Amino acid sequence: MLLCLLFSCSKNENACVVNGRYASAPDGTVLYVTPIDDILAPIDSVVVRDGKFGLELDAAAPSVRFISSQQVIDGGFVYVEPGVVNVDFAGDFVGGTPANERLNRFMVERDKIVNLRRMGAPGALDAFGLDKAMCDSIRDIVVIAGDIFESYAVKEIKENIDSHLGYFYLVQSVGIVASAKLLPLLDKVPDEYRDKLYDTMCNRIESDVHNAAMAEKYLDDIWKSLEATAVGKKFQDFELDDINGWKVLLSDEVFANKYALVLFWAGWQDGVKEQLQVLAEAYGKYKTKGLQIVGVSLDGDVAACRSVVDELDIAWVQLCNPAGGSAEVAAAYGITELPAAVLVNNRGTIISRMATVEDMLKKFEELF
């Protein structure tokens, strides 16, 4: 009898045991477990009794699921994997396993950025009667917080890229993390998720431009450009006028220095002067060691670019062709956000792509 009891109490090695609390739910409330791609298609359910519920889910193939009553927006995401998972509708929602702890943190940080960006959107601060300086400061904070989240999100995606969790992080990052940062990751996810992700990104862009064909072409063009200018590929040569009207061929700068940083920027981007000032100081430190910076301005006119360059006393090669190729060069390198930079060695090989000044400074320290 003892042996029979032990066998009857043994757990399924692939079981995910969910211990849940939903204190505010009336007795008899039904909670549904659904796939993240179709939250209206339940695959399991459980009834809340005395503010508690429990169920056992098959975790032979770990995946992210959505738990909700489907009557109000009261649900959340759970990573179904072998082990015990704790769910609390009144707390941080999910925990109990390392993956679920990380999942919960990801969603908390994501929601913070979504709310911050709503607050910093044009016109959103007008109702508070704040002066321009205060509004600008808040928007600067939003930009910095967004950059931090993007780095964090990409790290989480890369570390979970082979699992359904990585797919979930990618889906949740669409529209928040720049497409140019997400597209290179699509080649690394399992085939079964890739088409879904691509469609999700297309749908997001289509909702902004209201043109499905344009959205798909936009993503295709970026993807091709990123593949052509990925780390390890040869640089794409180009010729543009500098701010004094002299033609500059990128290859001349690449092969004449140990490293050439092709820096894409514009005077209208938030915090650009502070970022360029930091880079200018680094350039003064490393130019005698073999660093060249080739700036490509996406300003609408040369005068706007020159104003910033003169104010900051920038000494690197600065190009600006509003009607003569700057935008085309940026597109050829898959640039969708500013600042952005591509680092090339004197053999013409791209050795790094960077989206923050902090990353550029770290790379300089590694090389010099």
Phi, psi and omega in degrees: 000321180297316178298317179299319180295318180298316180293323182289335181265354182294148184264148172293126183299336181260015183275140170250111182268119182257119173256117187236154174231134175216073191301328185271357183277134176296150176304137179095355177298130180263127175256139182245141174258122185228159175291154181288340180273348179205084186287000176258012181240083184299142173246351176195166180207164179205151181256137178276128177231127180054037177076010182228159175205159178205145177204163179242126182246148178284122182243028179301325174239091184308137182203162177273134178234161179250131178245125184198161174279347182064009177257326176224166179280082185232013187260188179195176185259143180227137174268110182278108180217162180303133180132189181254125180245133179257130180237130180223113182292345181255358182245222179281005179079297188226147179189195176107327175233155181305319181295322179287328175297317180290322178299316180297316180298319181301313182292325177296313180293322178298314181296325177299315182293319178301315181291322178296318181292327175296319180293324182272001181294152179307127179089343184291331182270352185300324184293343183271353178068029181277151177284169186299319181299318179293318178299317180297320179296318180295318180294325176298319179297319179299317180296314181297315179298322178296319179297319180296316180295320180301316179297317180295315182296315180298321178298315180295320179298312183298321183287343181237020190299333183272001184240171177295335178295320177297320177300316180298315179299321178297313179301316182289343182268345180298129181089349179247315175265139183305138180305324182296335178274333182273324184304316180298339182279342183297328180292344185262346181276157178304148183306324185296339181260341192297312182296322179298317180295317180299317179296322179297317179293319178299316180297322179296313180292322179300323179295337179272319185261349178057037180207107186297317181296320179295319180297315181293319179296320179301312180293319179299317181296317179297314182301314180297319180293319179294321178295321182287337183239030179286163176302131182101343179272161175285147182291156176268114182286153177202162178232127178222162175279141172277181186289352176257004177091003179273137179283136181233128176261124184304318183302328178298320180285323181297310186278350180267356183225164177293317181219143175235124178261114176272109188254120178261127182204174175206147182294341182272354180286149182298134175067018187296322184294319179295320180293316180293325179297318178297316179294323180298321178294319179293322180297319177298331181279325189252351185296327179285350179262002175114014179263133169238140174247130175245104181279138174239105182275137176254025175292157182284344176209156185295326182299320180296319178294313182300324180301315180291316181300315180292319181298320183266358180055048181287131187253353181282173178291121184239119182255147178200109180229079183307321182246011187230022172131348182301314181295322179294322178295316178300318180295321180296333179262007177068033182274122179237356179211159181234147355286164174207152183212150175235127182257128184238136176272176186282006170260002178085014181262133176286122183250351178194146170239132186225147183240001177224152177297324180300318179295323179296316180296319178298320180293320178300317181297323178295320187278328185248000000 
